[in-house]
């Protein structure tokens, strides 16, 4: 039985490992992982300054998301699930937690920038593509979908 609780500063190392493992799950080139690791590394200060929520199973974090607000719009900045928990409903549960939290606070809509490999998941959650952002990693162009759901 999993539970969701607020992420705390002492979770930072565990949550970093979740993010790196989840990104690596998509079999990106190791060079790309090296480039992304600083962005996927969380410090205790991060969770003092940003709102995060973690799924706990058997006393340890197995997934988490962070929520931010900008100009009346709620943003999921991170949503990562340990690979061995993918497909077990953990991501879905966290996503619904985020939407309920944002809705309860009066935000409209909820948005995020998705990894292209996660596009299908977010579409199943009811999100729609409203734009895209081009980025480059190690000389390769990537197109990142911007997703939204009305709360």
C-alpha positions in Angstrom: 0.0 0.0 0.0 1.5 3.3 -1.1 0.9 6.7 0.5 1.5 10.2 -0.8 3.2 12.7 1.5 4.9 16.0 1.2 8.5 15.7 0.0 11.0 16.9 2.6 14.6 18.2 2.3 16.0 14.9 3.6 14.3 13.1 0.6 16.6 15.0 -1.9 19.1 12.2 -2.6 16.3 9.5 -3.0 14.3 11.8 -5.3 17.4 12.5 -7.4 17.9 8.8 -7.8 14.3 8.3 -8.9 14.6 11.1 -11.5 17.8 9.8 -12.9 16.6 6.2 -13.0 13.3 7.2 -14.6 15.0 9.3 -17.3 17.5 6.5 -18.0 14.5 4.1 -18.4 13.9 5.6 -21.8 17.3 4.4 -23.0 18.7 7.8 -23.9 22.4 7.9 -24.9 24.7 8.0 -21.8 26.1 11.3 -23.0 22.7 12.8 -22.8 22.2 11.5 -19.3 25.5 13.1 -18.3 24.2 16.4 -19.7 20.8 16.1 -17.9 22.1 14.8 -14.5 22.6 18.4 -13.1 18.9 19.2 -14.0 17.8 15.9 -12.4 19.8 16.5 -9.2 17.8 17.8 -6.2 19.2 19.5 -3.1 17.6 19.7 0.3 17.2 23.4 -0.4 15.1 22.7 -3.4 12.4 21.0 -1.3 12.5 23.9 1.2 11.8 26.3 -1.7 9.5 24.2 -4.0 6.5 22.1 -3.3 7.0 18.4 -3.9 4.9 15.3 -3.1 6.3 11.8 -2.9 4.7 8.3 -3.2 6.0 6.2 -0.3 6.1 2.4 -0.5 7.6 0.3 2.3 8.9 3.4 4.0 10.8 4.8 1.0 10.0 7.2 -1.9 9.3 5.5 -5.2 7.9 8.5 -7.2 7.4 12.2 -6.9 6.3 15.4 -8.5 6.9 19.1 -7.9 4.2 21.7 -8.4 4.8 25.4 -9.2 2.5 28.3 -9.9 3.0 31.0 -12.5 0.5 33.7 -13.5 -2.5 31.7 -12.3 -1.4 28.5 -14.0 -0.3 25.4 -12.1 2.8 23.6 -13.5 4.0 20.1 -12.9 7.8 20.7 -13.1 8.8 17.1 -12.4 6.9 13.8 -12.3 9.2 10.8 -12.0 8.5 7.2 -11.1 11.1 4.5 -10.4 11.1 2.2 -13.5 10.0 -0.9 -11.4 6.9 1.0 -10.4 6.0 2.2 -13.9 2.7 0.6 -15.0 1.4 0.1 -11.5 -0.7 3.2 -11.3 1.8 5.2 -9.2 2.2 7.9 -11.8 -1.6 8.1 -12.4 -2.2 8.5 -8.6 0.4 11.3 -8.4 -1.0 13.1 -11.4 -4.5 13.0 -9.9 -3.1 14.2 -6.6 -1.5 17.2 -8.5 -4.7 18.0 -10.3 -6.8 17.9 -7.1 -4.3 20.1 -5.3 -4.2 22.7 -8.0 -8.0 22.6 -8.5 -8.5 23.0 -4.8 -6.3 26.1 -4.8 -8.3 27.7 -7.7 -5.7 27.4 -10.4 -6.7 26.9 -14.0 -5.3 25.1 -16.0 -2.5 22.6 -15.1 0.3 22.5 -17.6 3.6 20.7 -18.1 6.4 20.2 -20.5 6.5 16.5 -21.3 9.3 14.2 -22.2 8.3 12.9 -25.7 8.3 9.3 -24.3 5.7 10.3 -21.7 3.3 11.9 -24.1 1.0 8.9 -24.2 0.7 8.8 -20.4 -0.3 12.4 -20.2 -2.8 12.0 -23.0 -4.4 9.1 -21.1 -4.6 11.4 -18.1 -6.7 13.8 -20.2 -4.1 16.3 -21.1 -3.9 17.9 -24.6 -1.0 19.3 -26.5 -1.2 23.1 -26.6 2.3 23.8 -28.0 5.9 22.7 -28.1 9.3 23.8 -27.2 12.4 23.0 -29.2 15.6 22.1 -27.4 18.9 20.7 -28.3 21.0 18.1 -26.5 24.5 17.2 -27.7 23.7 18.5 -31.2 20.4 16.7 -31.5 17.1 18.6 -31.9 14.3 17.6 -29.5 10.7 18.7 -29.6 9.1 18.8 -26.2 5.3 18.9 -26.1 3.6 21.5 -23.8 0.5 19.8 -22.3 -2.5 21.2 -20.5 -5.6 20.0 -18.7 -8.5 22.1 -17.6 -9.2 21.7 -13.9 
